Each structure stands twice: as C-alpha cells, then as structure tokens.
Amino acid sequence: MLEKKFNFYLANQDELVQKYNGKHIVIVDNQVVGSYNSHADAYENAKQTYPLGKFLIQLCTPGSGDYTQTFHTRVIINKTQMDTDK
C-alpha cells in the first residue's frame, strides 16, 4: 500500500519539489493532503485524520538522496563458512 504512494511521489517528484521543496508532505490516495516543516508535525497532523498505514510522509527534495541509503561494510562473507554453519 505504501509502495503506491511512494510511486506517486517518484512519478511526480519534479512537480512536487517545485511546490513543496524542503517540506515533509503527507500523501494519501495519490494526492498531497498536507505539507509541514518537520516530520513530527506531519505525523501528528496526519494520524489525527488518517489511520496508520493509510498515509505516507515524504521529505520533498530533488534527487534521490532523501529516500536512498547506501551501506558499506568491511565484512567478508566466506561461502564455505556459511555452508558449515547450517
């Protein structure tokens, strides 16, 4: 369910950034129903109107930096070791 809301954000990101850049927007049923200066404000207002799971809060900024995370590790996984752990 949240995937559809996020896909709406991605499909309309450029237009949304022009209107809501830097704001935390609340998305319900493929429309923006609110914009706030903080995630906490967006959450507090959205949960008063919509049940949890019905809305998505997304920081509206250009690019993918605010919804993409990259993790790096120096751990090496040895397949042989994994097979013997079974």
C-alpha positions in Angstrom: 0.0 0.0 0.0 2.8 2.5 0.8 4.5 1.4 -2.4 1.7 3.0 -4.5 2.0 6.2 -2.5 5.8 6.3 -2.9 5.5 5.5 -6.6 3.1 8.5 -6.9 5.8 10.6 -5.3 8.5 9.4 -7.7 6.3 9.9 -10.7 5.5 13.5 -9.7 8.7 14.4 -7.8 9.8 17.3 -10.1 6.4 18.9 -9.9 6.1 18.3 -6.1 9.5 19.8 -5.5 8.6 23.0 -7.3 5.6 23.4 -4.9 6.9 21.8 -1.7 10.7 21.8 -1.7 12.1 21.1 1.7 8.7 20.3 3.2 7.5 17.0 4.7 4.5 16.1 2.6 1.7 13.7 3.5 0.4 11.6 0.6 -3.0 9.8 0.7 -4.7 8.3 -2.3 -2.2 9.7 -4.8 -2.6 13.3 -3.6 -0.7 15.6 -1.2 -3.0 16.3 1.7 -0.6 18.4 3.8 2.9 19.9 3.9 4.8 20.6 7.1 8.2 21.9 8.3 9.0 18.8 10.2 8.4 15.0 10.1 6.9 15.2 13.6 4.4 17.9 12.6 3.4 15.9 9.5 2.9 12.7 11.6 1.0 14.3 14.4 -1.4 16.0 12.0 -1.8 13.0 9.6 -2.5 10.5 12.4 -5.4 12.6 13.6 -7.2 12.3 10.3 -5.9 9.0 8.7 -5.3 5.5 10.2 -1.7 4.3 10.3 -0.7 2.8 7.0 -3.1 4.9 5.1 -0.6 7.8 4.6 3.0 8.3 3.6 5.2 11.1 4.9 8.0 12.0 2.5 10.6 14.8 2.6 10.2 16.6 -0.7 13.6 17.4 -2.2 15.2 17.0 -5.6 17.1 13.8 -6.4 17.2 10.5 -4.6 19.3 11.5 -1.6 16.4 11.7 0.9 15.0 8.2 0.1 18.0 6.2 -0.8 20.6 4.8 1.7 23.9 3.1 0.9 25.5 0.9 3.4 29.2 -0.1 3.3 30.8 -2.9 5.3 34.3 -4.3 5.6 32.9 -7.8 6.4 33.8 -10.6 4.1 31.4 -13.5 4.0 33.0 -16.8 3.2 30.6 -19.1 1.5 32.4 -22.2 2.8 31.9 -20.9 6.4 28.2 -20.2 5.7 27.8 -23.8 4.4 29.3 -25.3 7.6 27.0 -23.1 9.8 23.9 -24.9 8.6 
